[in-house]
Amino acid sequence: MGAQSPAAPGVTPNEPATSAIPAEHAGVTDLFAVLAYGEISAFYRLSEEAALSPTLRGKVAVARMAAAELAHFERLESALTERGADVYTAMAPFTRALDDYHRSTDPSTWLESMVKFHVGDGIAADFYREIAGALSPEVAAVVRDVLAQTGHSEFVIEEVRGAVAASRSERDRLTLWGRRLLGEAITQAQYVMAQRDELTELVLAATGDLNGIATLFDRMQAAHAERMAVLGL
């Protein structure tokens, strides 16, 4: 998913529901599963993209990000096991949608990779963090743990801001890249919800109705603009 820096804004979750979605809701297993696949995908992606870094400092920073993603996956694997679910079986319905997203947003440069980590993954984190606000405390704690800040995003901000300050063409190119990430991430969220009725029911219960989902997407777009501004884009 990707860690969020304290400097990076995000969607402000709704006030907790007066009646939290129970931990037994079938959609919770699907939520943990899609998060787990997102985390293990991020681990492999970051491990590969560390090679794009032009500096040793960058390679180490991204390796640490990858390690954090693997730890998040293990947390979700344990949570799924506690629910009597096999992590691999549970993740299977979501692999195609997430793989398609990563194929369609495969970065070609180091800076594109950093923007995707900070901005693209931030969009997804906003979506899941908002849902967490309507979950029972024990379930919400798992979701928030795996979306927790690790502090590594400060490195990303420094890298991108320095590059775009020095090059107008780089800034323009990465601005377009950020817009593409937004569109693809929202499309991904819609596809993921469409995979399982239980997950769709969970999202609807968390947001209220279809209008609530639309409002959430509006807030995600506003938060995206703020994150882009933090990067100097």
Kinemage of the C-alpha trace (Angstrom):
@kinemage 1
@onewidth
@group {chain A} dominant
@subgroup {mainchain}
@vectorlist {calphas} color= white
{ca met a 1} P 0.000 0.000 0.000
{ca gly a 2} L 2.646 2.360 1.019
{ca ala a 3} L 3.380 4.465 4.034
{ca gln a 4} L 2.221 8.040 4.345
{ca ser a 5} L 4.403 10.836 5.588
{ca pro a 6} L 3.177 13.111 8.371
{ca ala a 7} L 3.551 15.913 5.814
{ca ala a 8} L 1.281 14.185 3.357
{ca pro a 9} L -2.394 15.010 3.830
{ca gly a 10} L -5.166 12.543 3.288
{ca val a 11} L -8.875 12.078 3.487
{ca thr a 12} L -10.325 12.942 6.866
{ca pro a 13} L -12.375 9.887 7.852
{ca asn a 14} L -16.034 10.213 8.690
{ca glu a 15} L -17.009 10.315 12.323
{ca pro a 16} L -17.260 6.732 13.662
{ca ala a 17} L -20.610 5.146 13.021
{ca thr a 18} L -22.923 4.892 16.001
{ca ser a 19} L -23.196 1.188 15.244
{ca ala a 20} L -19.890 -0.237 14.011
{ca ile a 21} L -19.854 -2.897 11.326
{ca pro a 22} L -19.424 -6.158 13.271
{ca ala a 23} L -16.167 -8.084 13.054
{ca glu a 24} L -18.103 -11.130 11.798
{ca his a 25} L -19.210 -9.327 8.616
{ca ala a 26} L -18.133 -11.475 5.648
{ca gly a 27} L -16.711 -8.432 3.912
{ca val a 28} L -14.035 -8.059 6.598
{ca thr a 29} L -12.253 -11.168 5.331
{ca asp a 30} L -12.300 -9.722 1.815
{ca leu a 31} L -11.030 -6.382 3.105
{ca phe a 32} L -8.097 -8.054 4.852
{ca ala a 33} L -7.431 -10.118 1.722
{ca val a 34} L -7.314 -7.207 -0.720
{ca leu a 35} L -5.098 -5.284 1.685
{ca ala a 36} L -2.805 -8.309 2.018
{ca tyr a 37} L -2.395 -8.619 -1.733
{ca gly a 38} L -1.758 -4.898 -1.967
{ca glu a 39} L 0.979 -5.148 0.646
{ca ile a 40} L 2.770 -8.158 -0.839
{ca ser a 41} L 2.539 -6.571 -4.301
{ca ala a 42} L 4.082 -3.402 -2.892
{ca phe a 43} L 6.894 -5.442 -1.350
{ca tyr a 44} L 7.848 -7.035 -4.665
{ca arg a 45} L 7.398 -3.773 -6.568
{ca leu a 46} L 9.586 -1.761 -4.224
{ca ser a 47} L 12.216 -4.503 -4.097
{ca glu a 48} L 12.506 -4.339 -7.891
{ca glu a 49} L 12.347 -0.556 -8.119
{ca ala a 50} L 15.153 -0.051 -5.627
{ca ala a 51} L 17.445 -0.824 -8.570
{ca leu a 52} L 16.222 2.359 -10.300
{ca ser a 53} L 17.730 4.565 -7.596
{ca pro a 54} L 20.770 6.531 -8.770
{ca thr a 55} L 22.198 6.526 -5.233
{ca leu a 56} L 22.958 3.980 -2.550
{ca arg a 57} L 20.950 6.069 -0.091
{ca gly a 58} L 17.915 5.680 -2.324
{ca lys a 59} L 18.366 1.938 -2.668
{ca val a 60} L 18.523 1.531 1.116
{ca ala a 61} L 15.513 3.811 1.690
{ca val a 62} L 13.354 1.846 -0.734
{ca ala a 63} L 14.561 -1.470 0.678
{ca arg a 64} L 13.330 -0.296 4.087
{ca met a 65} L 9.973 0.656 2.566
{ca ala a 66} L 9.741 -2.855 1.098
{ca ala a 67} L 10.516 -4.403 4.486
{ca ala a 68} L 7.685 -2.390 6.053
{ca glu a 69} L 5.258 -3.649 3.409
{ca leu a 70} L 6.247 -7.268 4.100
{ca ala a 71} L 5.638 -6.731 7.822
{ca his a 72} L 2.186 -5.355 6.998
{ca phe a 73} L 1.443 -8.431 4.877
{ca glu a 74} L 2.401 -10.702 7.751
{ca arg a 75} L 0.080 -8.783 10.075
{ca leu a 76} L -2.815 -9.347 7.676
{ca glu a 77} L -1.909 -12.992 7.142
{ca ser a 78} L -2.176 -13.493 10.911
{ca ala a 79} L -5.512 -11.652 11.018
{ca leu a 80} L -6.900 -13.836 8.231
{ca thr a 81} L -5.663 -17.000 9.935
{ca glu a 82} L -7.437 -15.939 13.123
{ca arg a 83} L -10.636 -15.696 11.060
{ca gly a 84} L -10.122 -19.241 9.743
{ca ala a 85} L -9.163 -18.052 6.241
{ca asp a 86} L -6.214 -19.109 4.108
{ca val a 87} L -4.387 -15.988 2.940
{ca tyr a 88} L -3.699 -17.291 -0.583
{ca thr a 89} L -7.250 -18.439 -1.209
{ca ala a 90} L -8.610 -15.195 0.198
{ca met a 91} L -6.347 -13.027 -1.994
{ca ala a 92} L -7.087 -14.894 -5.229
{ca pro a 93} L -10.224 -12.923 -6.289
{ca phe a 94} L -8.311 -9.625 -6.162
{ca thr a 95} L -5.066 -10.451 -7.904
{ca arg a 96} L -6.198 -9.576 -11.426
{ca ala a 97} L -7.539 -6.107 -10.586
{ca leu a 98} L -4.447 -5.106 -8.620
{ca asp a 99} L -2.037 -6.623 -11.137
{ca asp a 100} L -3.784 -4.734 -13.929
{ca tyr a 101} L -3.400 -1.499 -11.963
{ca his a 102} L 0.324 -2.017 -11.509
{ca arg a 103} L 0.797 -2.989 -15.153
{ca ser a 104} L -1.008 0.160 -16.271
{ca thr a 105} L 1.076 2.352 -13.948
{ca asp a 106} L 4.477 0.732 -14.332
{ca pro a 107} L 7.022 3.513 -13.666
{ca ser a 108} L 9.779 4.006 -16.201
{ca thr a 109} L 11.996 6.253 -14.077
{ca trp a 110} L 13.121 6.580 -10.492
{ca leu a 111} L 11.045 9.725 -9.970
{ca glu a 112} L 7.899 8.114 -11.390
{ca ser a 113} L 8.411 5.262 -8.949
{ca met a 114} L 8.699 7.671 -6.024
{ca val a 115} L 5.591 9.624 -7.054
{ca lys a 116} L 3.645 6.388 -7.400
{ca phe a 117} L 4.701 5.272 -3.942
{ca his a 118} L 3.788 8.548 -2.276
{ca val a 119} L 0.757 9.683 -4.277
{ca gly a 120} L -0.658 6.555 -5.912
{ca asp a 121} L -0.466 4.413 -2.808
{ca gly a 122} L -1.764 7.329 -0.750
{ca ile a 123} L -4.986 7.365 -2.760
{ca ala a 124} L -5.595 3.694 -1.975
{ca ala a 125} L -4.727 4.230 1.679
{ca asp a 126} L -7.306 7.031 1.909
{ca phe a 127} L -9.975 4.682 0.594
{ca tyr a 128} L -9.276 1.939 3.117
{ca arg a 129} L -8.672 4.302 6.020
{ca glu a 130} L -12.104 5.844 5.518
{ca ile a 131} L -13.739 2.413 5.605
{ca ala a 132} L -11.855 1.641 8.822
{ca gly a 133} L -13.766 4.437 10.553
{ca ala a 134} L -16.955 2.372 10.378
{ca leu a 135} L -15.456 -0.936 11.510
{ca ser a 136} L -15.435 -2.515 14.945
{ca pro a 137} L -12.388 -1.441 17.006
{ca glu a 138} L -10.486 -4.708 16.687
{ca val a 139} L -10.899 -4.808 12.896
{ca ala a 140} L -10.172 -1.104 12.465
{ca ala a 141} L -6.960 -1.549 14.456
{ca val a 142} L -5.651 -4.088 11.940
{ca val a 143} L -6.483 -1.850 8.973
{ca arg a 144} L -4.872 1.203 10.545
{ca asp a 145} L -1.789 -0.777 11.561
{ca val a 146} L -1.068 -1.790 7.972
{ca leu a 147} L -1.686 1.739 6.706
{ca ala a 148} L 0.454 3.269 9.431
{ca gln a 149} L 3.164 5.791 8.723
{ca thr a 150} L 6.718 4.477 8.745
{ca gly a 151} L 8.519 7.786 8.254
{ca his a 152} L 10.186 6.719 4.986
{ca ser a 153} L 8.061 9.056 2.862
{ca glu a 154} L 10.131 12.051 3.923
{ca phe a 155} L 12.834 10.656 1.668
{ca val a 156} L 10.389 10.548 -1.250
{ca ile a 157} L 9.304 14.166 -0.720
{ca glu a 158} L 12.910 15.328 -0.634
{ca glu a 159} L 13.802 13.452 -3.821
{ca val a 160} L 10.846 14.644 -5.869
{ca arg a 161} L 10.781 18.244 -4.662
{ca gly a 162} L 14.457 18.664 -5.464
{ca ala a 163} L 14.072 17.263 -8.966
{ca val a 164} L 11.006 19.290 -9.955
{ca ala a 165} L 12.455 22.500 -8.528
{ca ala a 166} L 15.438 22.059 -10.841
{ca ser a 167} L 13.491 21.128 -13.977
{ca arg a 168} L 10.229 22.577 -15.294
{ca ser a 169} L 9.918 19.778 -17.851
{ca glu a 170} L 10.313 17.164 -15.108
{ca arg a 171} L 7.651 18.914 -13.044
{ca asp a 172} L 5.210 18.972 -15.979
{ca arg a 173} L 5.873 15.312 -16.789
{ca leu a 174} L 5.384 14.160 -13.216
{ca thr a 175} L 2.235 16.270 -12.854
{ca leu a 176} L 0.692 14.359 -15.762
{ca trp a 177} L 1.917 11.112 -14.205
{ca gly a 178} L 0.175 11.998 -10.952
{ca arg a 179} L -3.110 12.633 -12.768
{ca arg a 180} L -2.831 9.259 -14.430
{ca leu a 181} L -2.243 7.572 -11.083
{ca leu a 182} L -5.398 9.188 -9.699
{ca gly a 183} L -7.582 7.949 -12.542
{ca glu a 184} L -6.154 4.445 -12.453
{ca ala a 185} L -6.408 4.194 -8.658
{ca ile a 186} L -10.089 5.164 -8.615
{ca thr a 187} L -10.781 2.702 -11.426
{ca gln a 188} L -8.937 0.036 -9.430
{ca ala a 189} L -11.044 0.732 -6.340
{ca gln a 190} L -14.213 0.307 -8.392
{ca tyr a 191} L -12.957 -2.961 -9.889
{ca val a 192} L -11.947 -4.325 -6.498
{ca met a 193} L -15.392 -3.618 -5.058
{ca ala a 194} L -16.981 -5.347 -8.036
{ca gln a 195} L -15.114 -8.590 -7.364
{ca arg a 196} L -17.088 -9.641 -4.291
{ca asp a 197} L -20.611 -8.833 -3.123
{ca glu a 198} L -19.504 -9.064 0.508
{ca leu a 199} L -16.861 -6.373 0.033
{ca thr a 200} L -19.313 -4.132 -1.825
{ca glu a 201} L -21.787 -4.504 1.056
{ca leu a 202} L -19.044 -3.585 3.533
{ca val a 203} L -18.115 -0.424 1.599
{ca leu a 204} L -21.755 0.589 1.272
{ca ala a 205} L -22.287 0.061 4.986
{ca ala a 206} L -19.231 2.204 5.726
{ca thr a 207} L -20.135 5.073 3.381
{ca gly a 208} L -23.937 4.988 3.686
{ca asp a 209} L -24.950 4.519 0.045
{ca leu a 210} L -23.815 5.087 -3.536
{ca asn a 211} L -23.869 8.844 -2.982
{ca gly a 212} L -21.568 8.320 -0.012
{ca ile a 213} L -19.102 6.431 -2.211
{ca ala a 214} L -19.179 9.259 -4.764
{ca thr a 215} L -18.506 11.771 -1.997
{ca leu a 216} L -15.598 9.658 -0.780
{ca phe a 217} L -14.066 9.694 -4.267
{ca asp a 218} L -14.427 13.484 -4.311
{ca arg a 219} L -12.538 13.720 -1.032
{ca met a 220} L -9.862 11.388 -2.372
{ca gln a 221} L -9.346 13.683 -5.349
{ca ala a 222} L -8.985 16.699 -3.061
{ca ala a 223} L -6.447 14.864 -0.898
{ca his a 224} L -4.581 13.844 -4.054
{ca ala a 225} L -4.210 17.493 -5.067
{ca glu a 226} L -2.786 18.297 -1.647
{ca arg a 227} L -0.290 15.435 -1.826
{ca met a 228} L 0.820 16.603 -5.260
{ca ala a 229} L 1.378 20.081 -3.833
{ca val a 230} L 3.549 18.619 -1.051
{ca leu a 231} L 5.752 17.147 -3.786
{ca gly a 232} L 5.936 20.481 -5.592
{ca leu a 233} L 3.649 19.314 -8.396
